[in-house]
Amino acid sequence: MSCAYNEKLHAYAMRVLPSSEASAVAAHASTCAECRRDLADLDARVNAFESWPLDVLRPSPALWGRLVQRVSTDPHAGTSSAGAPHREPEWEDVAPGISCQLLSTDTERGIVSMLVRLAPGVAYPAHTHAGTEELHLLDGELWIDGIKLQPGDYNRAEAGTSDTHVWSETGCTCVLITSTHDRWH
């Protein structure tokens, strides 16, 4: 039988569990042999990702096309679900020093997934999150309100929270999944 904390152990091991819950999970794991064993296994798996080269996270155009073919709902190979030939998304300059590559948009849920690139020394506008925002830094360094992220780092911000100072001294590229209803300051 699985412990009631099992699902939270996964989020705890990936370091995405809110700090308000993380301490309770850590305290429980110190007294539960099953959770201690599972957490040790999960920690080993999560830590294994740290040694992956960053280019694994950037599929080549050929691989991108094959991935699209596999996940496409269209029965015609090499086309998107809308029937048009697949093309890798273009980078679009959205502000001075900031460019985005749109990956997907879910208009029903108001969620957008994109790659975001900041040039060296550029700041991202201050904003309040309308929904959960997830950010995975692929390269460079990114500062979010005094917290420095490095390649491979993950940041999760809950709805209603704000980022007031987001910038990159070195330039960076990240995967960003966020609400289309964020408020800009």
MOFENQUI-V336814 format. One line per field, one symbol per residue. ss: DSSP state (@ for helix, = for strand, . for the rest). phi: phi as a letter, one per 40 degrees, with the letter a starting at -180 (. if undefined). psi: psi as a letter, one per 30 degrees, with the letter a starting at -180 (. if undefined). Layout:
BEGIN
ss=???
phi=???
psi=???
END
This chain:
BEGIN
ss=.....@@@@@@@@.....@@@@@@@@@@@@@.@@@@@@@@@@@@@@@@@....@@@@...@@@@@@@@@@@.......=.....=......====..=========....========...===..==....============..====...====....==..===...========...==.
phi=.ccccdccccccccgbcddcbcccccccccbbcccdccccccdccccccccccccccbccdccdccccccccccccdgbcccgcdcbcdccbcbadgbbbbcbabbcccgbbbacbbbcdgcbcccabccacbbbbccagbbbbfgbcbbdgcbbbbcdgcbbcbbabccgabacbbaccbdbcc
psi=kkkffeefeeeeefhgkkfffeeeeeeefffjeeeeeeeeeeeeeefffffkkffffjkleeeeeeeeeefkfkfjkgllfffkkkkkkkkkjfljgklkjkelkjeefhkkklkkkklkgkkkkklkkfakkkkjkelakkkjhfkkklkflkkkklkflkjfjjlkefllklkkjlkfgkkk.
END
